[in-house]
Amino acid sequence: MTRFRSSLAAISLSLILAGCAHSSGAPATVIAQPNIAAAYLPLYGRVHLGLDPVMGAAVVIAPGIAVTNDHNDNMIAPKMVLGYGSLSDLMFFRTARSAAPQTAPPGMGMAVTAYGQGAKRELRVANGVICHIAGEPGHSPYFIFAGNAGPGFSGGPVVDPEGRLIGITFAYVDRPKSRRLIFAYDMQRVMAELRLKKPVKSGADANGPPPPLGACDRAA
């Protein structure tokens, strides 16, 4: 199992999105949005002396450059790594892919779709609705959507109804009454972190104060 580093941990959130032997979301045959399908990269690896499989996802964001979470680093060859987010759980690496999808900011109440990988190396899909944006849209540290993503969606894309890439998932928390809240960095922040990337992991995230999870509980 992988880790999550964040100031959000101060409110005791169990925020882990890299899959470890079980799946979340629902099985999917294909990615419905062609531009997202062209940019999507499934990730797999093993932990615990090779005994346990882990899975996640990555997305091409510029020609030859993809992003995932830095807690997915055990699924990326070290020689491919370009750098890490300066204040985020992001990692950038080289890829032969060049098709980067159109991006857009998140919006409150927006219906979204997320993609990730299952324990049997199958594509998984999750749907949800954005219930919180930290800061202004397009300039937020992160946003939250209520949905059914979870293990295996770490580093994967979040897509708006028009098929545009609006974020990269990095964590989730299970709430009362079987509700799940998923956290994602918006693309403005992802691209800013790419410009400011560091050769080593930062060891901390700058996500601001704890989010108002109660409001998301009511919206879920």
PyMOL commands that set and color helices and strands:
alter all, ss='L'
color gray80, all
select helices_A, chain A and resi 7-11+34-39+70-75+78-80+176-178+187-195+213-219
alter helices_A, ss='H'
color red, helices_A
select strands_A, chain A and resi 19-20+26-27+40-47+52-62+65-68+81-84+91-94+111-117+123-134+142-147+157-159+165-175+179-186
alter strands_A, ss='S'
color yellow, strands_A
deselect
rebuild
show_as cartoon
